[in-house]
Amino acid sequence: MSPNSKLSFENTEIAFRHSSDKDLNRAYWLFKAINVNFLVKIGPPITNFAINIGLPIKGLIKATIFKHFCGGETIAECNDTIRNLSNGGVGTILDYSVEGEEDESVFDATRDEIIQTIIRATKDNAVPITVFKITGVGRFGLLEKLDAGIKLSVDEQVEWQTVQDRVLAICEMAHSEGVPVMIDAEESWIQKTIDNLALNMMRFFNKEKAIVYNTYQLYRHDKLASLVADHAIAEQEGFILGAKIVRGAYMEKERKRAQEKGYPSPIQPDKASSDRDYNDALIYCADNYETLALVAGTHNEDSCRLLADLLNEKNIPHNHPHIYFSQLLGMSDNLSFNLADAKYNVAKYVPYGPIKAVLPYLFRRAQENTAIAGQMSRELSLIVKERKRRAAKR
């Protein structure tokens, strides 16, 4: 009998134990709607138009798609979600999901908000990790210039120093409170600058404990090599590498830009290559778990099973602080809650922020979901199975 023979991703009773009948019904109709590509395509422009001209649809959004995929508009509004997840053994990653801003005052406010997520996580096992994007605290165009090696003006050099100071303030707070913070991956043409900044933060703050994590998108063909190279640097210089590994979130945009600008696409040739590199990264991280802390961000059942089995084969405790599984709020509860039930470390991303500011995140989730072959039908089939199970018990 396999060491994980009792770990079943088909157990809907455990997967949806935290969901009321009302929650389950809302999820059912929501995923049915998302499954209709036409609605996903026309929804964003219609919704944005309606909000901009003042139509009263904010309440409808908040009661449906926002309620399912987000924790609330503020940290305080996330408390019920945090508690609900924690009751099922799943941690919360508070994710302030305001995107696409350009104003320095907004960047300062975002820095302060990220620091508040760290303060909220202090001494609370229900919020084990925090996260932010560099473009949340700095201008995209500035990062693009840095990545391209274009000389900055004097004003831009001052601006870049301010960005670094914001990142430093966040990481200093994370270090002083002992709360890990992940730096999310972004587009390839700003990623080199983000990678260098993340590695520098690890040099400062990861000497005794994994505090700062960088993110490796394995749908890029060069990122497994980057992970191994960064770990070699960490071992040589005496700090712990923090690595969140994901498949990736910008595939169509990346391929389109590469084609338009005439450079080789950084994206893997096919999904099988991404899956291979992702699973090879899991094996590498498990082999080096003492000096490499891993957050495995994935909705892929095979990858989750592989990592769970690796921990058992190597006699790594399920709750070792260097190994976390992670999924998004509102998705793959069959993975999150069944892994947590087997005492693995699991934490869900819980996005929050003002509804209008978080809409780009929500629309991207819906569009990504329809693009993932079988993901929606998988979510729906599990919800249908649990509804039938509950109905049979009545």
C-alpha positions in Angstrom: 0.0 0.0 0.0 1.4 3.4 -1.0 2.1 5.9 1.9 -0.5 8.2 0.4 -3.1 5.6 -0.3 -5.5 7.5 2.0 -5.0 10.8 0.2 -7.8 11.2 -2.2 -8.5 14.2 -4.4 -12.0 12.7 -5.1 -13.2 13.2 -1.5 -15.8 15.9 -1.9 -17.0 15.7 1.7 -13.6 17.0 2.9 -13.2 19.3 -0.1 -16.4 21.2 0.6 -16.8 20.7 4.3 -16.2 24.5 4.7 -19.0 25.3 2.1 -22.6 25.8 3.0 -25.3 24.6 0.6 -25.8 28.2 -0.5 -22.0 28.5 -1.2 -22.1 25.3 -3.2 -25.0 26.5 -5.3 -23.4 29.8 -6.0 -20.2 28.1 -7.1 -22.2 25.8 -9.3 -23.9 28.6 -11.2 -20.8 30.7 -11.3 -18.7 27.9 -12.9 -21.5 27.2 -15.3 -21.4 30.8 -16.4 -17.6 30.9 -16.6 -17.7 27.8 -18.8 -19.6 29.8 -21.4 -16.7 31.5 -23.3 -19.0 34.1 -24.8 -19.9 35.5 -21.4 -16.3 35.6 -20.3 -15.4 37.6 -23.4 -18.2 40.1 -23.3 -18.4 40.3 -19.5 -15.4 42.6 -18.8 -16.2 45.4 -21.2 -19.9 45.4 -20.2 -19.1 45.4 -16.5 -16.5 48.1 -16.7 -18.9 50.3 -18.8 -21.8 49.7 -16.3 -19.6 50.7 -13.3 -18.1 53.7 -15.1 -21.6 55.1 -15.9 -22.8 54.4 -12.4 -25.2 51.4 -12.9 -25.8 49.6 -9.6 -24.1 46.3 -10.4 -21.4 46.5 -7.7 -23.6 44.7 -5.3 -24.3 41.9 -7.8 -20.5 41.5 -8.5 -19.7 41.5 -4.8 -22.4 38.8 -4.1 -21.2 36.5 -6.9 -17.8 36.4 -8.6 -16.1 38.6 -6.0 -17.5 36.6 -3.0 -16.3 33.4 -4.6 -12.7 34.4 -5.6 -12.0 37.2 -3.1 -11.9 37.6 0.6 -13.3 41.2 0.8 -12.5 44.8 0.1 -10.3 45.2 3.2 -8.1 43.0 5.4 -10.9 43.1 8.1 -13.4 41.9 5.6 -11.2 38.9 4.9 -11.4 37.6 8.5 -14.4 35.3 7.9 -12.6 33.7 4.9 -9.4 33.4 7.0 -11.3 31.7 9.8 -13.3 29.4 7.4 -10.1 28.2 5.6 -8.3 27.7 8.9 -11.2 25.5 10.2 -10.3 23.2 7.4 -6.5 23.3 8.1 -5.8 25.7 5.2 -3.8 28.9 5.6 -4.5 32.3 4.0 -2.1 34.3 1.7 -3.5 37.8 1.8 -3.1 39.2 -1.7 -3.8 42.9 -2.2 -4.8 42.6 -5.8 -4.8 46.2 -7.0 -3.2 46.3 -10.5 -2.0 48.6 -13.2 -1.4 51.8 -11.2 1.2 54.4 -12.1 1.1 57.0 -9.4 3.8 57.4 -6.8 1.2 58.0 -4.0 -0.6 54.8 -5.0 2.7 52.9 -4.8 3.3 54.3 -1.3 -0.2 53.3 -0.3 0.3 49.8 -1.7 3.6 49.4 0.3 1.7 50.4 3.4 -1.1 47.9 2.7 1.4 45.1 2.1 3.0 45.9 5.5 -0.5 45.7 7.0 -0.9 42.2 5.7 2.4 41.2 7.4 1.2 42.8 10.6 -2.1 40.8 10.3 -0.1 37.6 9.8 2.0 38.2 12.9 1.6 35.4 15.5 -1.3 34.0 13.5 -0.8 30.5 12.0 -3.9 31.1 9.9 -2.0 33.6 7.8 1.4 31.8 7.3 2.7 33.7 4.2 2.2 37.1 2.5 2.8 38.2 -1.1 3.2 41.3 -3.3 4.1 42.3 -6.9 7.0 44.6 -7.7 4.7 46.5 -10.1 2.4 47.2 -7.1 5.2 49.4 -5.7 7.0 50.6 -8.9 6.2 51.7 -12.4 6.2 49.0 -15.1 7.9 51.2 -17.7 10.8 51.8 -15.3 11.3 48.1 -14.7 11.1 47.6 -18.5 13.9 50.1 -19.1 16.1 48.5 -16.4 15.6 45.0 -17.9 16.5 46.3 -21.4 19.7 47.9 -20.0 18.6 51.4 -21.1 20.4 54.2 -19.2 18.1 55.9 -16.7 17.8 59.7 -16.3 18.7 61.3 -13.0 15.0 61.4 -12.1 14.5 57.8 -13.0 17.5 56.8 -10.9 15.8 58.5 -7.9 12.5 56.8 -8.8 14.3 53.4 -8.9 15.9 54.0 -5.5 12.4 54.8 -4.1 11.1 51.5 -5.5 14.0 49.6 -3.9 13.3 51.4 -0.6 9.7 50.3 -0.7 10.6 46.7 -1.3 13.2 46.9 1.5 10.6 48.3 3.9 8.3 45.4 3.2 11.0 42.8 3.5 12.4 44.4 6.7 8.9 44.2 8.3 8.6 40.6 7.2 12.0 39.7 8.7 11.3 41.5 12.0 7.9 39.8 12.4 9.2 36.4 11.1 6.5 36.3 8.4 7.5 35.0 4.9 6.8 37.2 1.9 6.6 36.1 -1.7 7.5 38.3 -4.6 5.3 37.3 -7.5 6.6 36.7 -11.1 5.6 39.0 -13.9 6.2 39.5 -17.6 9.6 38.2 -19.0 10.7 41.7 -20.1 10.7 43.0 -16.5 11.5 39.7 -14.8 15.3 39.9 -14.7 15.1 43.1 -12.6 12.6 41.5 -10.3 14.8 38.4 -10.0 17.9 40.5 -9.1 15.9 42.5 -6.5 14.4 39.3 -4.9 17.8 37.6 -4.7 19.3 40.7 -3.0 16.5 40.7 -0.5 17.2 37.0 0.3 20.9 37.9 0.8 19.8 40.3 3.6 17.0 38.4 5.2 17.2 34.6 4.5 20.3 33.8 6.5 18.6 31.9 9.3 15.0 31.5 8.0 13.2 31.6 4.6 11.6 35.0 4.7 11.8 36.3 1.1 10.6 34.0 -1.8 11.0 34.7 -5.6 8.6 33.1 -8.1 9.7 30.8 -11.0 7.3 30.4 -13.9 8.0 26.9 -15.3 6.1 27.6 -18.5 9.3 29.5 -19.4 11.9 27.1 -20.8 14.8 28.8 -18.9 13.3 28.9 -15.4 14.3 25.4 -14.2 17.9 26.3 -14.9 17.4 29.7 -13.1 16.1 27.9 -10.0 19.1 25.6 -9.9 21.5 28.5 -10.5 20.0 30.6 -7.8 20.1 27.8 -5.4 23.8 27.3 -6.1 24.3 31.1 -5.3 22.4 30.7 -2.1 24.4 27.7 -1.0 27.7 29.5 -1.9 26.8 32.7 -0.1 25.1 31.1 2.9 21.4 31.9 2.7 18.2 29.9 2.2 16.6 30.2 -1.3 12.9 30.9 -1.1 11.2 29.6 -4.3 7.5 29.7 -5.2 7.1 27.6 -8.4 4.1 28.0 -10.7 3.5 27.1 -14.3 2.7 30.7 -15.4 0.2 33.4 -16.1 1.2 35.4 -19.2 1.5 32.8 -22.0 -0.5 34.5 -24.8 0.9 37.9 -24.0 4.4 36.5 -24.0 4.1 34.7 -27.3 2.4 37.7 -29.0 5.1 40.1 -27.9 7.9 37.8 -29.0 6.4 37.4 -32.4 5.7 41.2 -32.8 9.3 42.1 -31.8 11.0 39.2 -33.6 12.7 37.4 -30.7 12.5 33.8 -29.7 9.5 33.1 -27.4 10.5 32.4 -23.8 7.5 30.0 -23.5 7.8 26.2 -23.6 6.9 24.6 -26.9 4.0 22.7 -25.4 2.2 21.9 -22.1 4.1 18.6 -21.7 7.4 20.5 -21.5 6.0 22.8 -18.8 4.7 19.8 -16.9 8.0 18.1 -17.1 10.0 21.1 -15.9 7.5 21.8 -13.2 7.7 18.3 -11.8 11.5 18.2 -12.2 11.6 21.5 -10.1 9.5 19.7 -7.4 12.0 16.9 -7.3 14.9 19.3 -7.1 13.3 21.3 -4.3 12.5 18.1 -2.3 16.0 16.9 -2.8 17.3 20.2 -1.4 14.6 21.1 1.1 17.1 21.9 3.9 18.5 24.9 2.0 15.6 25.6 -0.3 12.1 26.6 0.9 9.3 25.7 -1.6 5.8 27.0 -2.2 4.3 24.8 -4.9 1.6 26.9 -6.5 -0.4 24.5 -8.6 -3.9 23.3 -9.5 -2.5 20.2 -11.2 -3.4 17.0 -9.4 -0.5 15.0 -10.7 2.0 17.6 -9.4 0.3 17.7 -6.0 0.4 13.9 -5.8 4.1 13.9 -6.8 5.1 16.3 -4.1 3.1 14.6 -1.5 4.7 11.3 -2.4 8.2 12.8 -2.4 7.8 14.0 1.1 6.8 10.5 2.2 9.6 8.8 0.3 12.2 11.2 1.8 10.7 11.1 5.3 10.2 14.8 5.2 7.5 15.8 7.8 4.3 16.8 6.1 4.3 20.1 8.1 8.0 20.9 7.4 8.1 24.8 7.2 10.1 24.6 3.9 7.3 22.8 2.0 3.9 24.4 1.2 1.2 23.6 -1.3 -0.8 26.6 -2.6 -4.0 27.2 -4.6 -6.3 30.1 -5.3 -9.4 30.9 -3.3 -12.4 29.5 -4.9 -10.6 26.8 -7.0 -9.4 23.3 -6.5 -10.8 22.8 -3.0 -10.4 19.1 -3.6 -6.7 19.6 -3.6 -6.3 22.2 -0.8 -8.6 20.6 1.8 -7.6 17.0 1.2 -3.9 17.8 1.4 -4.6 19.8 4.6 -6.6 16.9 6.0 -3.5 14.7 5.4 -1.5 17.3 7.5 0.5 18.9 4.6 1.1 22.6 4.7 -1.5 24.3 2.5 -2.3 28.0 1.9 -4.7 29.6 -0.5 -4.2 33.0 -2.2 -7.0 35.2 -0.9 -7.2 38.3 -3.1 -8.8 41.5 -1.7 -9.2 45.1 -2.4 -11.8 47.6 -3.7 -14.1 45.9 -6.2 -13.4 48.2 -9.1 -9.6 47.9 -8.6 -9.8 44.1 -8.3 -11.9 43.6 -11.4 -8.9 43.1 -13.7 -7.8 40.2 -11.5 -11.3 38.6 -11.5 -11.6 38.8 -15.3 -8.2 37.3 -15.7 -9.1 34.4 -13.4 -12.3 33.8 -15.5 -10.4 34.0 -18.8 -7.5 31.7 -17.6 -10.0 29.2 -16.3 -11.8 28.9 -19.7 -8.4 28.5 -21.3 -7.3 25.6 -19.1 -8.7 22.5 -20.8 -10.9 20.5 -18.5 -10.5 22.8 -15.5 -14.1 24.1 -15.4 -15.6 20.7 -16.1 -13.5 19.3 -13.3 -14.6 22.0 -10.8 -18.2 21.5 -11.9 -18.1 17.7 -11.7 -16.8 17.9 -8.1 -19.5 20.4 -7.1 -22.2 18.2 -8.7 -20.8 15.1 -6.9 -21.0 16.9 -3.5 -24.5 18.3 -4.1 -25.6 14.7 -4.9 -23.9 13.3 -1.8 -25.6 15.9 0.4 -29.0 15.3 -1.2 -28.7 11.6 -0.6 -28.1 12.2 3.1 -31.2 14.3 3.6 
